[in-house]
Amino acid sequence: MAEKEGMVDESKSSNDNAPNSSSVDSVDVGKKRKSVRPRSLIWEHFEKYEDSNGTRRAKCNYCGASYAADSSLNGTSSLGAHLKKCKKYPCNVETKQAKIAFQNISKDHITINAWRFDQEGCRKALAKMILVDELPFSFVEMEGFRHFINVIQPSFRIPSRRTITKDCFELFLEEKKNLKLFFKETRLRVFTITVDNASSNDTTVKEMSNQLSKWGSNLMDGKHLHVRCVAHIINLIVQDGLKEVGDSVRRVRQAIRYIRQSPARIKKFKDCCELEKITSKKSLCLDVVTRWNSTYLMLKVALEFENAFVSYGIHDHGLLDHLLTHVCEDGKDVGALTSGDWENVRKMEKFLEAFYNLTLRVSGSSYVTSNIHFHEIGELSCVLKLLVESDDNVLATMAKRMKFKFDKYWGAPEKMNKMIFIACVLDPRFKFDYVGFGLSKMYGQEKGEQLRVEIKLYMTSLFEGYRKVTSKMSQGSSTSKVEPSGINIGNIHKRTLIQQEYLRHKAESGNMDAKTELDRYLDEDVDVANEHFDILLWWKVNSSKFPTLAEMARDVLAIPISTVASESAFSTGGRIGSGKNLFPLK
């Protein structure tokens, strides 16, 4: 606590104070010395005196409490501890006594709440703020923050950065413990776990599956538990392909770097934009090696200023010299920009745009994404096949590298999570016909048909698992309405007794219409696709028609196929889990 308070910072142990404390005495052996003021600020709140036995003691200036204060035997730690809890010390706030606080809800409405100061609660809230806003731990030692706290609540003892680091770690351990307790006590059916492709996640999900099996809540033995992040796989695929970047992209990159090197060149480039009547307000940007989307954005902006680059090259011959003399890291010379270069850049920009938009779609958080999982994989497969056969050597080389990485994750569909296909089947606009057609296009007619049969069997087994659960729930809810004899007297006038017994027999044997509910759904014609189709609304409206499938669709369509937001999907750097998910502010 010595780091947290100014009054305690300078408090020392008895050994530290002994040499200086002795100077308080006005008389030394045979020599009279000048009295020296004690160094510790604690003495501003205590008064020294001697009791009747001649023992040196210190008395609190506020409550009169007395403590031993011999400079050679006692330190000031006990005095500091007392001051923190002294009820008469003006800077201490009574924590048990609530105060009235006014809180603005809107411009014209104010609420009155009971409030009392809580040091530990404030410290925990500070740690949450550090995590939620992703602030550095040194934030608590910044002068502006300390001044702000001293103004709004002088009683709050601001922790050091080391202390706040420990507090944040304690919050992590607390949330980890709560999460374990949640899984242990509820033992709910964990449907899927979406993670990136780190090898450690394979082991983690496997152990999680084993634990769920012990609890008896591991649906389908955890075969579909592990979902790999689509955005992460796309990132790996494109990063691998961009290892082969054409000379045209290198020339544009070097031209942008040259112009951005001085304000005078930037000013001249703006003049060229005005000359060419380019009204775009965007600024030239350089890409980052570890973020492929930055290469796409660099080329996208550069294409808007194509004519300005041509005009700039005419007015500034230094650009041509720079492009002719500059040597890239791989040893390739960079020549002058030509119309052919801009055509190649335009192709590359269109090529990367498809992956850029794909990443944005699969990383959405305000709409269902699991039903587009199979669509996007199939589309990506077809695009790569076409590019591999392209006449453009650069694009073909890139596509080959990307196709190799694509096949690593999605080239063996028998090893893929079946939820990728089932989510598409549960989309009433496509169902099994579309999935079978897509599989045949991706993997061939024979293999595609085999996969379609396997997926149908898996989905049927999954449906049967849901049917058994819903059957038990319906039976449990109906038992409260059944007489001891097993017959519901209230329904005598609606059905005959034998009809009631027959319906119960069918429910228990699993031969009711629920068994064919999946077949009835698949046999119906697909809905006409439209831009504003709401799949969740469709299942809500048709839940009475397909009650068991609706329960299954609720879980399958809730699967997130990406673990990252679109703006951070391209970063290859390490990233700690967002505090917004761990500690929501309430």
C-alpha positions as CSV (number, residue, x, y, z in Angstrom):
1,M,0.0,0.0,0.0
2,A,3.1,2.2,0.2
3,E,2.7,3.0,-3.5
4,K,-0.9,4.1,-3.2
5,E,-0.9,7.0,-0.8
6,G,1.2,10.0,-0.4
7,M,0.9,9.9,3.3
8,V,2.0,6.3,3.4
9,D,4.6,6.5,0.7
10,E,7.1,8.1,3.1
11,S,6.3,5.9,6.1
12,K,9.3,3.7,6.9
13,S,10.1,0.8,9.1
14,S,11.7,1.2,12.5
15,N,15.1,0.4,11.0
16,D,14.7,3.0,8.3
17,N,13.5,5.7,10.7
18,A,15.9,4.9,13.5
19,P,18.8,7.2,12.4
20,N,16.5,10.1,11.6
21,S,14.2,9.6,14.6
22,S,17.0,10.0,17.0
23,S,17.5,13.5,15.7
24,V,14.2,14.5,17.2
25,D,15.8,14.4,20.6
26,S,17.1,17.8,21.4
27,V,19.9,16.4,23.5
28,D,22.7,14.0,22.5
29,V,25.6,12.7,24.6
30,G,27.4,15.8,25.8
31,K,26.2,17.8,22.9
32,K,23.0,19.8,22.1
33,R,21.6,19.2,18.6
34,K,19.0,21.1,16.7
35,S,15.5,19.4,16.5
36,V,14.8,17.9,13.1
37,R,11.3,17.6,11.7
38,P,10.2,14.0,11.2
39,R,10.3,13.0,7.5
40,S,7.1,10.9,7.4
41,L,3.9,12.8,6.5
42,I,2.1,10.6,9.0
43,W,3.3,12.9,11.8
44,E,1.0,15.6,10.4
45,H,-1.9,13.6,11.8
46,F,-0.3,12.4,15.1
47,E,1.2,14.0,18.1
48,K,4.2,12.6,20.1
49,Y,4.1,12.4,23.9
50,E,5.5,10.4,26.8
51,D,3.2,8.5,29.2
52,S,3.6,8.2,32.9
53,N,6.1,5.4,32.5
54,G,8.3,7.5,30.2
55,T,7.3,5.5,27.1
56,R,7.1,7.4,23.9
57,R,3.7,7.2,22.2
58,A,1.7,8.9,19.4
59,K,-1.8,10.2,19.7
60,C,-4.2,10.6,16.8
61,N,-5.2,14.2,16.3
62,Y,-8.7,13.2,15.3
63,C,-9.9,10.4,17.6
64,G,-7.2,10.5,20.3
65,A,-6.2,6.8,19.7
66,S,-2.7,6.1,21.2
67,Y,0.0,3.9,19.7
68,A,3.6,3.1,20.7
69,A,6.0,5.4,18.9
70,D,9.5,4.7,20.2
71,S,11.8,5.6,17.2
72,S,14.2,2.8,18.0
73,L,11.5,0.1,18.5
74,N,8.4,1.1,16.6
75,G,7.7,2.0,13.0
76,T,4.9,4.1,11.5
77,S,3.0,1.3,9.7
78,S,0.4,0.9,12.6
79,L,-0.1,4.7,12.5
80,G,-0.8,4.6,8.8
81,A,-3.2,1.7,9.1
82,H,-5.1,3.5,11.8
83,L,-5.4,6.6,9.7
84,K,-7.0,4.7,6.9
85,K,-9.8,3.5,9.1
86,C,-10.1,6.4,11.5
87,K,-13.8,7.4,11.4
88,K,-13.0,11.0,12.5
89,Y,-10.4,11.6,9.8
90,P,-12.0,14.1,7.4
91,C,-10.7,12.5,4.2
92,N,-12.2,9.1,5.1
93,V,-15.7,8.6,3.8
94,E,-18.1,6.5,5.9
95,T,-18.8,3.5,3.6
96,K,-21.9,2.4,5.5
97,Q,-23.7,5.7,5.2
98,A,-25.3,6.1,1.7
99,K,-25.4,9.4,0.1
100,I,-27.8,10.9,-2.5
101,A,-26.5,11.0,-6.0
102,F,-28.1,12.7,-9.0
103,Q,-27.9,11.0,-12.4
104,N,-28.9,12.5,-15.7
105,I,-30.9,10.1,-17.8
106,S,-31.9,12.6,-20.5
107,K,-31.9,16.3,-21.0
108,D,-35.1,16.8,-19.0
109,H,-35.0,13.8,-16.6
110,I,-32.8,13.3,-13.5
111,T,-32.9,10.3,-11.2
112,I,-31.9,10.2,-7.5
113,N,-29.8,7.2,-6.4
114,A,-28.3,6.1,-3.1
115,W,-24.5,6.0,-3.3
116,R,-21.6,5.4,-1.0
117,F,-17.9,5.3,-1.6
118,D,-16.3,1.9,-2.0
119,Q,-12.6,1.8,-2.5
120,E,-12.4,-1.9,-3.6
121,G,-15.4,-1.4,-5.9
122,C,-13.9,1.6,-7.5
123,R,-10.6,-0.3,-8.0
124,K,-12.4,-3.2,-9.7
125,A,-14.3,-0.8,-11.9
126,L,-11.0,0.8,-12.9
127,A,-9.6,-2.6,-13.8
128,K,-12.7,-3.3,-16.0
129,M,-12.3,0.1,-17.7
130,I,-8.7,-0.8,-18.5
131,L,-9.8,-4.1,-20.1
132,V,-13.0,-2.8,-21.9
133,D,-11.3,0.2,-23.4
134,E,-8.0,-1.7,-24.0
135,L,-6.0,0.9,-22.2
136,P,-2.3,0.5,-21.2
137,F,-1.7,-0.4,-17.5
138,S,0.4,2.8,-17.2
139,F,-2.8,4.8,-17.8
140,V,-3.3,4.9,-14.0
141,E,0.0,6.8,-13.6
142,M,-0.8,9.5,-16.2
143,E,-1.0,13.0,-14.8
144,G,-4.3,13.9,-16.4
145,F,-6.1,10.8,-15.0
146,R,-4.7,11.3,-11.5
147,H,-5.8,15.0,-11.6
148,F,-9.2,13.9,-12.7
149,I,-9.6,11.4,-9.9
150,N,-8.4,13.8,-7.3
151,V,-11.0,16.3,-8.4
152,I,-14.0,14.0,-8.5
153,Q,-13.1,11.7,-5.6
154,P,-10.0,12.6,-3.5
155,S,-10.7,9.6,-1.2
156,F,-9.9,7.1,-3.9
157,R,-6.4,5.8,-3.6
158,I,-5.1,5.4,-7.2
159,P,-3.3,2.1,-7.6
160,S,0.1,1.8,-9.4
161,R,0.4,0.1,-12.8
162,R,1.7,-3.0,-11.2
163,T,-1.3,-3.2,-8.8
164,I,-3.8,-2.6,-11.6
165,T,-2.1,-5.3,-13.6
166,K,-2.7,-7.7,-10.8
167,D,-6.3,-6.5,-10.5
168,C,-6.9,-7.2,-14.2
169,F,-5.4,-10.7,-13.8
170,E,-7.6,-11.3,-10.8
171,L,-10.6,-10.3,-12.9
172,F,-9.5,-12.8,-15.5
173,L,-9.2,-15.6,-12.9
174,E,-12.6,-14.6,-11.5
175,E,-14.3,-14.8,-14.9
176,K,-12.5,-18.1,-15.6
177,K,-13.8,-19.5,-12.3
178,N,-17.3,-18.3,-13.0
179,L,-17.2,-19.8,-16.5
180,K,-16.1,-23.2,-15.1
181,L,-18.8,-23.0,-12.5
182,F,-21.4,-22.1,-15.1
183,F,-20.6,-25.1,-17.2
184,K,-20.4,-27.4,-14.2
185,E,-23.7,-26.4,-12.6
186,T,-25.9,-25.8,-15.6
187,R,-24.5,-28.6,-17.7
188,L,-26.4,-27.2,-20.7
189,R,-26.0,-28.5,-24.2
190,V,-23.0,-26.7,-25.6
191,F,-23.7,-26.9,-29.3
192,T,-20.6,-25.5,-31.0
193,I,-17.4,-23.7,-30.1
194,T,-15.9,-21.3,-32.7
195,V,-12.2,-20.7,-32.5
196,D,-9.3,-20.0,-34.8
197,N,-6.9,-22.5,-36.2
198,A,-4.3,-22.6,-33.5
199,S,-3.3,-26.2,-32.9
200,S,-3.8,-25.8,-29.1
201,N,-7.5,-25.2,-29.8
202,D,-7.9,-28.7,-31.2
203,T,-6.8,-30.2,-27.9
204,T,-8.9,-27.8,-25.9
205,V,-12.1,-28.6,-27.8
206,K,-11.4,-32.3,-27.5
207,E,-11.0,-32.1,-23.7
208,M,-14.2,-29.9,-23.6
209,S,-16.0,-32.6,-25.6
210,N,-14.9,-35.3,-23.2
211,Q,-16.1,-33.3,-20.2
212,L,-19.5,-32.7,-21.8
213,S,-19.8,-36.4,-22.5
214,K,-19.2,-37.1,-18.8
215,W,-22.0,-34.7,-18.0
216,G,-24.3,-36.4,-20.5
217,S,-24.8,-33.2,-22.5
218,N,-22.6,-33.8,-25.5
219,L,-24.9,-33.9,-28.5
220,M,-23.8,-36.3,-31.3
221,D,-20.7,-37.1,-29.3
222,G,-19.3,-33.7,-30.1
223,K,-18.7,-34.4,-33.8
224,H,-19.8,-30.9,-34.7
225,L,-18.5,-29.1,-31.6
226,H,-15.4,-27.6,-33.2
227,V,-16.1,-24.7,-35.7
228,R,-13.1,-23.1,-37.3
229,C,-13.1,-19.3,-37.8
230,V,-13.8,-18.6,-41.5
231,A,-12.3,-15.1,-41.4
232,H,-9.1,-16.5,-40.0
233,I,-8.8,-19.2,-42.8
234,I,-9.5,-16.6,-45.5
235,N,-6.8,-14.4,-44.0
236,L,-4.3,-17.3,-44.2
237,I,-5.3,-18.1,-47.7
238,V,-4.9,-14.6,-49.0
239,Q,-1.7,-13.9,-47.1
240,D,-0.2,-17.0,-48.7
241,G,-1.2,-15.9,-52.2
242,L,0.1,-12.4,-51.7
243,K,3.6,-13.7,-51.3
244,E,3.7,-13.5,-55.1
245,V,3.0,-9.8,-55.8
246,G,3.5,-8.5,-59.4
247,D,5.9,-5.7,-60.5
248,S,3.0,-3.4,-61.2
249,V,1.9,-3.4,-57.6
250,R,5.5,-2.8,-56.5
251,R,5.7,0.2,-58.9
252,V,2.5,1.8,-57.5
253,R,3.8,1.2,-53.9
254,Q,7.1,2.9,-54.7
255,A,5.4,5.8,-56.4
256,I,3.2,6.4,-53.4
257,R,6.2,6.1,-51.1
258,Y,8.1,8.7,-53.1
259,I,5.2,11.2,-53.1
260,R,4.6,10.9,-49.4
261,Q,8.2,11.5,-48.5
262,S,7.9,15.3,-48.4
263,P,5.1,17.9,-48.0
264,A,6.3,19.6,-51.2
265,R,5.7,16.5,-53.3
266,I,2.3,16.0,-51.7
267,K,1.4,19.7,-52.6
268,K,2.5,19.1,-56.1
269,F,0.4,15.9,-56.3
270,K,-2.6,17.8,-55.1
271,D,-2.0,20.4,-57.9
272,C,-2.0,17.6,-60.4
273,C,-5.3,16.3,-59.0
274,E,-6.8,19.8,-59.5
275,L,-5.4,19.9,-63.0
276,E,-7.0,16.5,-63.8
277,K,-10.2,17.6,-62.1
278,I,-10.1,14.7,-59.6
279,T,-12.5,15.5,-56.7
280,S,-11.7,12.6,-54.5
281,K,-10.9,13.7,-50.9
282,K,-9.0,10.5,-50.1
283,S,-5.3,10.4,-49.2
284,L,-2.7,8.2,-50.6
285,C,-1.9,5.3,-48.2
286,L,0.8,2.7,-48.0
287,D,0.1,-0.9,-47.3
288,V,1.3,-2.9,-44.3
289,V,3.0,-6.3,-44.9
290,T,1.0,-8.1,-42.2
291,R,-2.4,-6.8,-43.4
292,W,-3.4,-7.9,-46.9
293,N,-6.5,-5.7,-46.7
294,S,-4.2,-2.6,-46.6
295,T,-2.8,-3.6,-50.0
296,Y,-6.3,-3.7,-51.4
297,L,-7.2,-0.3,-49.9
298,M,-3.9,1.1,-51.2
299,L,-4.6,0.0,-54.7
300,K,-8.2,1.0,-54.5
301,V,-7.3,4.6,-53.6
302,A,-4.4,4.7,-56.1
303,L,-6.7,3.8,-59.0
304,E,-8.8,6.9,-58.2
305,F,-5.7,9.0,-58.8
306,E,-4.4,7.2,-61.9
307,N,-4.4,10.4,-64.1
308,A,-2.8,12.4,-61.3
309,F,0.1,9.9,-61.2
310,V,0.6,10.3,-64.9
311,S,0.5,14.1,-64.7
312,Y,2.9,14.1,-61.7
313,G,5.4,12.0,-63.6
314,I,5.5,14.6,-66.3
315,H,6.1,17.5,-63.9
316,D,8.5,15.7,-61.5
317,H,11.2,13.6,-63.2
318,G,12.4,12.6,-59.8
319,L,9.6,10.0,-59.7
320,L,10.9,8.3,-62.8
321,D,14.4,8.3,-61.5
322,H,13.2,6.8,-58.2
323,L,11.2,4.0,-59.9
324,L,14.2,3.2,-62.2
325,T,16.8,3.1,-59.5
326,H,14.9,1.7,-56.6
327,V,15.5,-2.0,-55.8
328,C,12.9,-4.1,-53.9
329,E,13.8,-6.4,-51.1
330,D,13.7,-9.4,-53.5
331,G,16.2,-7.8,-55.8
332,K,13.8,-6.9,-58.6
333,D,14.2,-3.6,-60.2
334,V,11.2,-1.3,-60.3
335,G,10.6,0.4,-63.6
336,A,8.4,3.3,-64.7
337,L,4.6,3.2,-64.4
338,T,2.8,2.4,-67.6
339,S,-0.8,1.9,-68.8
340,G,-0.1,-1.8,-68.6
341,D,0.8,-1.4,-64.9
342,W,-2.5,0.3,-64.2
343,E,-4.4,-2.4,-66.0
344,N,-2.6,-5.1,-63.8
345,V,-3.3,-3.1,-60.7
346,R,-7.0,-2.9,-61.7
347,K,-7.1,-6.7,-62.0
348,M,-5.4,-7.1,-58.6
349,E,-7.8,-4.7,-57.0
350,K,-10.8,-6.6,-58.3
351,F,-9.2,-9.9,-57.2
352,L,-8.6,-8.7,-53.6
353,E,-12.0,-7.0,-53.5
354,A,-13.8,-10.3,-53.6
355,F,-11.9,-11.5,-50.5
356,Y,-12.3,-8.2,-48.8
357,N,-16.1,-8.3,-49.2
358,L,-16.2,-12.0,-48.3
359,T,-14.4,-11.3,-45.0
360,L,-16.9,-8.5,-44.2
361,R,-19.8,-10.8,-44.8
362,V,-18.7,-13.7,-42.7
363,S,-17.6,-11.3,-39.9
364,G,-21.0,-9.8,-39.4
365,S,-22.5,-9.7,-35.9
366,S,-25.9,-8.2,-36.5
367,Y,-27.3,-10.9,-38.8
368,V,-27.2,-14.7,-39.3
369,T,-24.0,-16.0,-40.9
370,S,-24.0,-19.7,-40.5
371,N,-26.4,-20.3,-43.4
372,I,-24.0,-18.5,-45.8
373,H,-21.0,-20.6,-44.7
374,F,-21.4,-23.2,-47.4
375,H,-22.2,-20.5,-50.1
376,E,-19.0,-18.6,-49.4
377,I,-16.8,-21.7,-49.4
378,G,-18.3,-22.9,-52.7
379,E,-18.0,-19.5,-54.3
380,L,-14.4,-19.2,-53.2
381,S,-13.6,-22.7,-54.6
382,C,-15.1,-21.8,-58.0
383,V,-13.2,-18.4,-58.1
384,L,-9.9,-20.0,-57.3
385,K,-10.4,-22.7,-60.0
386,L,-11.1,-20.1,-62.6
387,L,-8.1,-18.0,-61.6
388,V,-5.7,-21.0,-61.7
389,E,-6.6,-21.3,-65.4
390,S,-6.2,-17.6,-66.0
391,D,-3.9,-16.2,-68.7
392,D,-2.5,-13.7,-66.3
393,N,0.6,-15.4,-64.9
394,V,0.7,-13.3,-61.7
395,L,-3.0,-14.0,-60.8
396,A,-2.6,-17.7,-61.8
397,T,0.4,-18.1,-59.6
398,M,-1.3,-16.4,-56.7
399,A,-4.4,-18.5,-57.2
400,K,-2.4,-21.7,-57.1
401,R,-0.8,-20.9,-53.8
402,M,-4.2,-19.9,-52.4
403,K,-5.9,-23.1,-53.8
404,F,-3.2,-25.2,-52.0
405,K,-4.0,-23.4,-48.7
406,F,-7.8,-23.7,-49.4
407,D,-7.5,-27.5,-49.9
408,K,-5.7,-27.7,-46.6
409,Y,-8.8,-26.6,-44.7
410,W,-11.7,-27.3,-47.1
411,G,-10.3,-29.8,-49.6
412,A,-11.5,-32.9,-47.6
413,P,-15.2,-32.4,-46.9
414,E,-15.5,-35.6,-45.0
415,K,-13.4,-34.0,-42.3
416,M,-15.4,-30.8,-42.3
417,N,-17.9,-29.8,-39.7
418,K,-21.3,-31.0,-40.9
419,M,-22.9,-27.9,-39.5
420,I,-21.5,-26.0,-42.6
421,F,-23.9,-28.0,-44.8
422,I,-26.8,-28.4,-42.4
423,A,-27.1,-24.7,-41.8
424,C,-27.6,-24.3,-45.6
425,V,-30.2,-27.1,-45.6
426,L,-32.1,-25.2,-42.9
427,D,-32.3,-22.2,-45.2
428,P,-35.8,-22.7,-46.9
429,R,-34.5,-21.0,-50.1
430,F,-32.0,-23.8,-50.8
431,K,-32.4,-27.1,-48.8
432,F,-30.7,-30.3,-49.9
433,D,-31.0,-29.8,-53.6
434,Y,-28.7,-26.8,-53.5
435,V,-26.2,-28.5,-51.2
436,G,-26.0,-31.6,-53.4
437,F,-25.5,-29.4,-56.5
438,G,-22.8,-27.3,-54.8
439,L,-20.9,-30.4,-53.6
440,S,-20.9,-31.9,-57.1
441,K,-19.4,-28.7,-58.5
442,M,-16.7,-28.5,-55.8
443,Y,-15.7,-32.2,-55.5
444,G,-17.1,-33.9,-58.6
445,Q,-20.4,-35.8,-59.2
446,E,-19.5,-39.1,-57.6
447,K,-17.9,-37.7,-54.5
448,G,-20.5,-35.0,-54.2
449,E,-23.4,-37.5,-54.2
450,Q,-21.6,-39.6,-51.5
451,L,-21.2,-36.5,-49.3
452,R,-24.8,-35.6,-49.8
453,V,-25.9,-39.0,-48.5
454,E,-23.6,-38.7,-45.5
455,I,-24.9,-35.3,-44.6
456,K,-28.5,-36.5,-44.9
457,L,-27.8,-39.3,-42.5
458,Y,-26.1,-37.0,-40.0
459,M,-28.9,-34.5,-40.2
460,T,-31.5,-37.2,-39.6
461,S,-29.6,-38.4,-36.6
462,L,-29.3,-34.9,-35.2
463,F,-33.0,-34.4,-35.8
464,E,-33.8,-37.6,-33.9
465,G,-31.8,-36.3,-31.0
466,Y,-33.9,-33.1,-30.9
467,R,-37.1,-35.1,-31.4
468,K,-36.4,-37.2,-28.3
469,V,-35.6,-34.1,-26.2
470,T,-38.8,-32.3,-27.3
471,S,-40.8,-35.4,-26.8
472,K,-39.7,-35.7,-23.2
473,M,-40.4,-32.1,-22.6
474,S,-43.9,-32.4,-24.0
475,Q,-44.6,-35.5,-22.0
476,G,-43.3,-33.7,-18.9
477,S,-45.6,-30.7,-19.4
478,S,-48.6,-32.9,-20.1
479,T,-48.3,-35.1,-17.0
480,S,-49.6,-32.3,-14.8
481,K,-52.9,-32.4,-16.7
482,V,-53.3,-36.2,-16.6
483,E,-55.5,-38.0,-14.0
484,P,-54.0,-40.9,-12.0
485,S,-55.7,-43.3,-14.4
486,G,-53.6,-41.9,-17.2
487,I,-56.7,-40.3,-19.0
488,N,-57.3,-36.6,-19.3
489,I,-61.0,-36.2,-18.3
490,G,-61.1,-32.7,-19.8
491,N,-60.6,-34.1,-23.3
492,I,-63.3,-36.8,-23.1
493,H,-65.7,-34.7,-25.1
494,K,-63.0,-33.8,-27.6
495,R,-61.6,-37.2,-28.3
496,T,-62.6,-40.7,-27.4
497,L,-60.7,-42.5,-24.7
498,I,-59.1,-44.9,-27.1
499,Q,-58.0,-42.0,-29.3
500,Q,-56.1,-40.5,-26.3
501,E,-54.5,-43.8,-25.6
502,Y,-53.5,-44.2,-29.2
503,L,-51.9,-40.8,-29.4
504,R,-50.0,-41.5,-26.2
505,H,-48.8,-44.8,-27.6
506,K,-47.6,-43.1,-30.9
507,A,-45.7,-40.4,-28.9
508,E,-44.0,-42.9,-26.7
509,S,-43.0,-45.2,-29.6
510,G,-41.8,-42.3,-31.7
511,N,-44.1,-43.0,-34.6
512,M,-46.0,-39.7,-34.6
513,D,-45.8,-37.1,-37.4
514,A,-42.7,-35.6,-35.7
515,K,-40.7,-38.5,-37.2
516,T,-41.5,-37.3,-40.7
517,E,-41.3,-33.6,-39.9
518,L,-37.8,-33.4,-41.5
519,D,-39.1,-35.2,-44.6
520,R,-42.1,-32.9,-44.9
521,Y,-39.8,-29.9,-44.7
522,L,-37.4,-31.2,-47.4
523,D,-40.3,-32.3,-49.7
524,E,-41.8,-28.8,-49.8
525,D,-40.8,-26.4,-52.6
526,V,-38.0,-24.0,-51.8
527,D,-39.0,-20.4,-51.1
528,V,-38.3,-17.8,-53.7
529,A,-35.1,-16.0,-52.8
530,N,-35.3,-12.2,-52.4
531,E,-33.0,-9.6,-51.1
532,H,-35.0,-8.9,-47.9
533,F,-35.5,-12.5,-46.9
534,D,-35.4,-12.9,-43.1
535,I,-34.5,-16.5,-42.2
536,L,-35.2,-16.0,-38.5
537,L,-38.6,-14.6,-39.2
538,W,-39.4,-17.5,-41.5
539,W,-38.7,-20.1,-38.8
540,K,-40.6,-18.0,-36.3
541,V,-43.7,-18.1,-38.5
542,N,-43.3,-21.8,-39.3
543,S,-42.3,-23.0,-35.8
544,S,-45.8,-24.4,-35.2
545,K,-45.6,-26.3,-38.5
546,F,-42.1,-27.7,-37.8
547,P,-41.7,-27.4,-34.0
548,T,-38.7,-29.8,-33.7
549,L,-36.9,-28.4,-36.7
550,A,-37.5,-24.9,-35.4
551,E,-35.7,-25.9,-32.2
552,M,-32.8,-27.3,-34.2
553,A,-32.7,-24.3,-36.5
554,R,-32.5,-22.0,-33.5
555,D,-29.2,-23.6,-32.4
556,V,-27.7,-24.2,-35.9
557,L,-28.4,-20.7,-37.2
558,A,-26.9,-19.1,-34.0
559,I,-23.5,-20.6,-34.8
560,P,-20.9,-17.8,-35.3
561,I,-18.6,-18.7,-38.2
562,S,-16.1,-16.0,-37.3
563,T,-14.5,-15.0,-34.0
564,V,-13.3,-11.6,-34.9
565,A,-14.9,-8.3,-36.0
566,S,-14.3,-7.4,-39.7
567,E,-12.0,-4.5,-38.9
568,S,-9.5,-6.8,-37.0
569,A,-9.9,-9.9,-39.2
570,F,-6.8,-9.1,-41.2
571,S,-4.3,-8.6,-38.5
572,T,-1.7,-11.3,-38.0
573,G,-0.5,-10.0,-34.7
574,G,-1.5,-11.5,-31.4
575,R,-4.6,-10.1,-29.7
576,I,-6.0,-10.7,-26.3
577,G,-9.7,-11.4,-25.9
578,S,-11.8,-8.3,-25.9
579,G,-12.8,-7.0,-22.5
580,K,-16.2,-6.0,-24.0
581,N,-17.2,-9.7,-24.2
582,L,-15.7,-10.6,-20.8
583,F,-16.9,-7.7,-18.7
584,P,-20.0,-6.0,-20.1
585,L,-20.7,-2.7,-18.3
586,K,-24.1,-2.7,-16.7
